[in-house]
Amino acid sequence: MLLVAGLGNPGSRHAGNRHNIGYMAADAIARRHSFSNWSKKFRGEIAEGHMAGEKVLLIKPQTYMNLSGESIGEAMRFYKLAPSDLIVIYDELDLAPGKVRIKTGGGHGGHNGIRSIDSHCGKDYRRLRLGIGHPGHKERVNSHVLGDFAKADREWVETLLEAVADNFPMLIEGDDSGFLNKIAVALGNSAPGNGKKNADPQKGQSHIRAARPKTAPEPPKSGPMADMLKKLFGNKD
């Protein structure tokens, strides 16, 4: 059994925050792979399902970001899971918008959710880092991560979440490089912030719209994923 945690803050006022992209990814995975309905347990929301022949438990801690490890730690102890059985999905300031990286272990990089998980669960778990870009100035970090994605971000965020959900079984199977290749193809060579580690999202949002190659699948215009994005961003028009 594997535990997959998407990080964020609970409550409708945080739903569209950049800091909540882990929640968004967990929701996308649950929808794409027909997981059970979300229920409350371990001071979080959980959904159960199967991918790549493995039983998978999705969890969205409801303890607020800074205490994420308390919720995840409860689930790990209940199921007697090791850190190697855990995958955490979260926002990464030091990656340009739309960039994705995977690593096992390492430091928390100033991310309070990861700091909490490290203290409650150990450090040797896999981390799926989804880039949200850096605002360029340290004093703007808090408002940036707790600010909503702009409507101009909708295309690349939608494409990224769809690609993560579609290809997540590859991570379950341990094919990290294959997973990253699929994400790169979906976003295309003109992914937001491509080649710019710390793109400033405040300087003209139009420059970070993803340009997908013609061979990339179009994101759905209707269905559960489209409905979720409409709630976060409103209508495209």
N, C-alpha and C positions, 0 to 999 in steps of 0.2 A: 504493500500500500504506500502511496505517496501523498504528501500534504502539499498543496499549492496555495500560498498566501498572497493575496493582492492587498497592498497597503493603501490606506487613505484615512480620512476623517469622516465619521458618521454625520448624518443630518443633511437635509435638502440644501442648506445654504453652502455646503462644501461640495455638492455633487459635481459641479463643473470645474472645480479647482485643478490646476496642474498637479498639485500634490496628490490628487485622487486618481491618477491614471492607472495605478495598480488595481483599485476597485473596478475601474472601467474594463480593464483587461480580464479580470476574473468574471465579470458579467458576460463579456463577449465569449469567453471559453465555455461558460455554462450553457449559453444559448446555442452555440455552434455544435456542441457535443451532447445535447439533450440531457443535461444533468437534472437531478431532482430539483424541486422548488427550494428556494432558500428557507432555512429554518434557524432558530436561535439556539446556540449551544456554545460552550467554552467562551462566554462573553464576546461572541462574534456571530456572524451569519455563516452558515455552512450549506454546501450543496454536494451531493455525491454523484459519482458517475464512473465511467470507464473510458480509458484511452489506451491505445496500443497494447491491449491485453492486460492492463494494470487497473486496479481499483484506485481511484483518485478522489481525495476530499479537498474541495475548494473551501477556503475560509477568508472572510473579510472581517478582521478584528474590529469590534465596536468600542474599543477602549480609548480611542483617539490615538493618533500616530505615535506619540511619545511613549505609549505603554503597549505597543503592539506585541511585544514579546510575552506579556502576561497571558494574553489570549492564545497565542500560538503555542506557548509552552504548555498550557493546560491540555490542548489537543494532542501534542506530542507525547506527553506523559500518559494520557489516557490510552492511546493506541500503541504505546511503547515504541515510538519511532526514534530513529537516530537522526542527527543533523543531515546525513547523506540522503535521507528520505524527504527532505524539505526543499522546495523551490519557492523563492520569494520574488514577487514582481513589484517594482517600485520606480518612482521618478528619479532621474539623475540630472542634477544641475550641470555637471561637467561634461555632458554630451549634448551636442547640437540637437535641436528639435528633430525627432524622427529617427535618430541614430539609436541603435540597439547593441548592447554588449552583454555577454554572459561570463561570469567568473564564479569560482568556488573559493570561499574564505576571503581573507583580506580584512582591511579596516572598514570602519563605518563611513568614512569620508564626510563626517559632519551631519549625516542623515540620522535624525533622532529615532526613527522607526527601526533602522538597522542597528543602531546602538542598543536599543531595548532588546531586540531579538538576540543579539550577540550575548547579552548578559543573562538571558533566560534559557537560551537553547544551544549555546556554543556558536562557533564561527564557521564550521566546515559544512555549510549548506550552499546550494547553488543560488545565484542571484541574477535575475533577469532585469537589467537596468534599461529603462526607457527614457531616452533623452528629452528633456523639456527646455534645454538651453539656459544660459546664465544671463541675468539682466545686465551684467557688465559692471555693476557696482555692489559692493558688499551690503551697503545699507538698503538696497532695493530687493535683496534676496527674499525676505519674509513676505513682502507684498506680492512678489512674483510667484512664489510657490503657492501661496494661498489665494492668488487671483485666478479667475476663470480663464480658460482658453478663449481666445477671440474667435468670432465667427470665421475670420480668414484662416484660422487653423483647422477648421472642420474637415477639409478634404484629406489632409495628411494624417490627422488623428484617426479618422474613420478608416482610412486605408491601412494604417499601422495596426489598429485593433483587430481588423478583419484578418490581416496576415498573421498576427500572433495567434489568434484563435484557430485559424485554418491549419496552421503548421505546428501547433503545440505538441501533437503526438511525437514529433521528431525529438523534442526535448525529453519526453518520457522515455524514449528509446536511447537517449544519450547522444544523439546526432546533433551536437551543438552547432558545428560548422554548417551542416546542411540547413538547419533552421535559420541561421543568420543569412545564408545565401538566398533563401526564399523571401525573407523580409526585404533584403536589398533589391531583389527583382521587383517585388510588389511596389516599393516606393519609387524605384527608378533612379537614374543618375542625378536627377535634379531634386532629390529629396531635400526638405527644408534644412537650411544650414549646412548643406553638403560641402565638406572641405573647410568649414568654419567651426572650430571647436566650441567657441563661446559666442554664437550669433546673438545679437541683441534683439529680442522680440519686440521692443518698443519702437524700433526704427523702421516703420513702414511694414505692416503685417503682410502686405501682398507678396513680399519677396520669399516668404516661407511656405507658399502653397506648393504642394507636391505635384510634379509633372510626371505622371505615370507613363511608361512606354506603351505603345499600342497593343502589345501582347499581354499587358497586365489586365487582370479581371477588373471590371467596373464594380465599385461597391454597390450594394443593393439600394434601390430607391424606395423599397418597401420591406416590411418584415420587422422582426424584433430588434435587429441591430439598428436599422434606420430609425425606428421609434425611439430607441435609447438616445441616439445622437440628436434627434429633434428636441428631446427634453433638455439636453445639455446646451445646444447651440441655437435652438429655434429653427425655423425654416430657412433654407438657403437663400430664398428671395427676401 
